[in-house]
Amino acid sequence: MEELADGYSVTKEEMLWIRENYVPNAADWTNPLASPLLAPDLSGLPPALIITAEYDPLRDDGELYGKRLQEAGVPTKVSRYDGMLHDFPDMLEEPGNRALDEIASVLGAAFG
């Protein structure tokens, strides 16, 4: 978050504002229900697809979460889209469409 704090479609300040509004009680910020990355044990969770963007302040957290899920034995795929910003799937152009296709493919396989 520090490396990509400003200039990449969303800022660290915006991410902190979102956190403070999503979880207004600061004492809850470290609760694994609010931040699953902080859970001591991730085993038993369902399979996951984690999509990150190269220029996203949340990239490292997402990729670390994916790594921890994999280490816990949870089937997890982590896809980083190089050159992309946080909100790239909303742009409805390549590679945003590719990310949406990846999501649809994983959901289709999971739910048949």
QUIGI-V551844 format. One record per pair of residues at least 24 apart in sequence whose C-alpha atoms are under 10 Angstrom apart, sorted by the first residue. I is the first residue (numbers start at 1). GAP is how many residues later the second one is. D is the distance in Angstrom with one decimal. If there is no record, write none. Layout:
{{I & GAP & D} {I & GAP & D}}
//
This chain:
{{1 & 54 & 9.9} {1 & 55 & 7.8} {1 & 56 & 4.2} {1 & 57 & 6.1} {1 & 58 & 7.9} {1 & 59 & 7.6} {1 & 60 & 8.5} {2 & 55 & 7.4} {2 & 56 & 9.8} {3 & 52 & 9.3} {3 & 53 & 9.5} {3 & 54 & 7.5} {4 & 50 & 9.5} {4 & 51 & 6.6} {4 & 52 & 6.5} {4 & 53 & 5.0} {4 & 54 & 8.7} {4 & 55 & 9.2} {5 & 50 & 9.7} {5 & 51 & 8.7} {5 & 52 & 6.1} {5 & 53 & 9.6} {6 & 50 & 9.8} {6 & 51 & 8.5} {7 & 48 & 9.2} {7 & 49 & 10.0} {7 & 78 & 10.0} {8 & 46 & 9.9} {8 & 47 & 6.2} {8 & 48 & 6.8} {8 & 49 & 8.0} {8 & 76 & 9.1} {8 & 77 & 6.2} {8 & 78 & 7.6} {8 & 79 & 9.7} {9 & 46 & 8.7} {9 & 47 & 8.2} {9 & 48 & 9.5} {9 & 75 & 10.0} {9 & 76 & 6.4} {9 & 77 & 6.8} {9 & 78 & 7.6} {9 & 79 & 9.5} {10 & 45 & 9.4} {10 & 46 & 7.5} {10 & 47 & 7.4} {10 & 48 & 9.6} {10 & 75 & 8.2} {10 & 76 & 6.8} {10 & 77 & 8.3} {11 & 45 & 8.7} {11 & 46 & 7.0} {11 & 47 & 9.8} {11 & 75 & 9.8} {12 & 44 & 9.7} {12 & 45 & 6.6} {12 & 46 & 8.9} {15 & 42 & 8.1} {15 & 43 & 8.5} {35 & 30 & 9.9} {36 & 29 & 7.9} {37 & 24 & 7.6} {37 & 25 & 8.4} {37 & 27 & 7.7} {37 & 28 & 5.3} {37 & 29 & 8.9} {37 & 31 & 7.8} {37 & 32 & 8.9} {38 & 27 & 8.8} {38 & 30 & 10.0} {39 & 26 & 9.9} {39 & 29 & 9.8} {40 & 28 & 9.9} {41 & 27 & 9.0} {41 & 28 & 9.0} {41 & 31 & 7.4} {42 & 26 & 7.3} {42 & 27 & 6.0} {42 & 28 & 9.1} {42 & 29 & 8.7} {42 & 30 & 5.8} {42 & 31 & 8.5} {42 & 32 & 7.8} {43 & 25 & 9.3} {43 & 26 & 7.2} {43 & 27 & 9.0} {43 & 28 & 8.6} {43 & 29 & 4.9} {43 & 30 & 6.3} {43 & 31 & 6.3} {44 & 25 & 9.4} {44 & 28 & 8.1} {44 & 29 & 8.1} {44 & 30 & 6.9} {45 & 24 & 8.1} {45 & 27 & 8.9} {45 & 28 & 9.1} {45 & 29 & 6.4} {45 & 30 & 8.9} {46 & 28 & 6.7} {46 & 29 & 7.6} {46 & 30 & 8.8} {47 & 26 & 9.5} {47 & 27 & 5.8} {47 & 28 & 4.8} {47 & 29 & 5.6} {47 & 30 & 8.4} {47 & 59 & 9.7} {47 & 63 & 8.7} {48 & 26 & 7.6} {48 & 27 & 6.5} {48 & 28 & 4.7} {48 & 29 & 6.4} {48 & 30 & 8.3} {48 & 58 & 8.9} {48 & 59 & 9.9} {49 & 26 & 8.7} {49 & 27 & 5.8} {49 & 28 & 4.9} {49 & 29 & 6.0} {49 & 30 & 7.7} {49 & 53 & 8.9} {49 & 54 & 7.5} {49 & 57 & 7.5} {49 & 58 & 9.2} {50 & 26 & 7.5} {50 & 27 & 6.3} {50 & 28 & 4.7} {50 & 29 & 6.2} {50 & 30 & 8.4} {50 & 53 & 9.3} {51 & 26 & 8.4} {51 & 27 & 5.9} {51 & 28 & 4.9} {51 & 29 & 5.9} {51 & 30 & 7.5} {51 & 35 & 9.9} {51 & 38 & 9.8} {51 & 48 & 7.6} {51 & 49 & 9.9} {51 & 51 & 9.2} {51 & 52 & 8.7} {52 & 26 & 7.5} {52 & 27 & 6.2} {52 & 28 & 4.6} {52 & 29 & 6.2} {52 & 30 & 8.7} {52 & 32 & 8.6} {52 & 33 & 8.8} {52 & 34 & 7.6} {52 & 35 & 9.8} {52 & 36 & 9.7} {52 & 47 & 9.7} {53 & 26 & 8.4} {53 & 27 & 5.4} {53 & 28 & 4.9} {53 & 29 & 6.2} {53 & 30 & 7.2} {53 & 31 & 5.1} {53 & 32 & 5.6} {53 & 33 & 5.8} {53 & 34 & 8.4} {53 & 35 & 7.7} {53 & 36 & 9.6} {54 & 26 & 6.5} {54 & 27 & 6.0} {54 & 28 & 4.9} {54 & 29 & 5.6} {54 & 30 & 5.5} {54 & 31 & 6.6} {54 & 32 & 8.2} {55 & 25 & 10.0} {55 & 26 & 9.0} {55 & 27 & 7.8} {55 & 28 & 6.6} {55 & 29 & 5.8} {55 & 30 & 4.8} {55 & 31 & 6.7} {55 & 32 & 9.9} {55 & 33 & 10.0} {56 & 27 & 9.8} {56 & 28 & 7.7} {56 & 29 & 5.4} {56 & 30 & 4.6} {56 & 31 & 8.4} {56 & 32 & 9.7} {57 & 28 & 9.0} {57 & 29 & 7.5} {58 & 28 & 7.8} {59 & 26 & 9.7} {59 & 27 & 8.3} {77 & 29 & 9.6}}
//
